[in-house]
């Protein structure tokens, strides 16, 4: 189980529109899940190679996070 932290982020409107379309087509996903997957993947691709980041990415991607 993960401790949750609230974030506020401004993103380009076009990106928000694309996210909204994705979420409409994928009801199992929500904004929080998308952001967790995206941030953890970004960190993994940019040098943050630890088990917690990897686990967060995989759990989020496969919806196994509790």
C-alpha positions as CSV (number, residue, x, y, z in Angstrom):
1,X,0.0,0.0,0.0
2,X,1.3,3.4,-0.9
3,X,1.1,6.7,0.9
4,X,-0.7,9.2,-1.3
5,X,0.4,12.8,-1.8
6,X,-1.8,15.4,-3.5
7,X,-0.3,17.4,-6.4
8,X,-1.5,20.4,-8.3
9,X,-0.1,20.7,-11.8
10,X,-0.7,22.9,-14.8
11,X,-0.4,21.2,-18.2
12,X,-1.0,22.5,-21.7
13,X,-4.7,22.4,-22.8
14,X,-4.0,20.2,-25.8
15,X,-2.4,17.6,-23.4
16,X,-5.4,17.8,-21.1
17,X,-7.8,17.3,-24.0
18,X,-5.8,14.2,-25.1
19,X,-5.9,12.9,-21.5
20,X,-9.7,13.4,-21.4
21,X,-10.1,11.4,-24.7
22,X,-7.9,8.7,-23.3
23,X,-9.9,8.5,-20.1
24,X,-13.2,8.3,-21.9
25,X,-12.0,5.3,-23.9
26,X,-10.3,3.6,-20.9
27,X,-12.7,3.6,-18.0
28,X,-10.3,1.5,-15.8
29,X,-7.9,4.4,-15.8
30,X,-8.2,7.7,-13.9
31,X,-6.1,10.9,-13.9
32,X,-4.2,9.8,-10.8
33,X,-3.3,6.5,-12.3
34,X,-2.1,8.1,-15.5
35,X,0.0,10.6,-13.7
36,X,1.6,7.9,-11.4
37,X,2.4,5.8,-14.5
38,X,3.8,8.7,-16.4
39,X,6.0,10.1,-13.5
40,X,7.4,6.8,-12.5
41,X,8.2,5.9,-16.1
42,X,9.9,9.3,-16.6
43,X,12.0,8.7,-13.5
44,X,13.0,5.2,-14.6
45,X,14.0,6.4,-18.0
46,X,16.0,9.3,-16.6
47,X,18.2,7.5,-14.1
48,X,16.1,6.8,-11.0
49,X,16.6,3.0,-10.9
50,X,15.3,1.8,-7.5
51,X,12.8,-0.9,-6.6
52,X,10.2,1.5,-5.2
53,X,10.0,3.5,-8.5
54,X,9.9,0.3,-10.5
55,X,7.3,-1.2,-8.3
56,X,5.1,1.9,-8.5
57,X,5.3,1.9,-12.3
58,X,4.4,-1.8,-12.6
59,X,1.7,-1.7,-10.0
60,X,0.2,1.4,-11.6
61,X,0.5,0.0,-15.1
62,X,-1.2,-3.3,-14.3
63,X,-3.6,-1.8,-11.7
64,X,-2.3,-3.8,-8.8
65,X,-1.7,-0.9,-6.4
66,X,-3.7,-1.2,-3.2
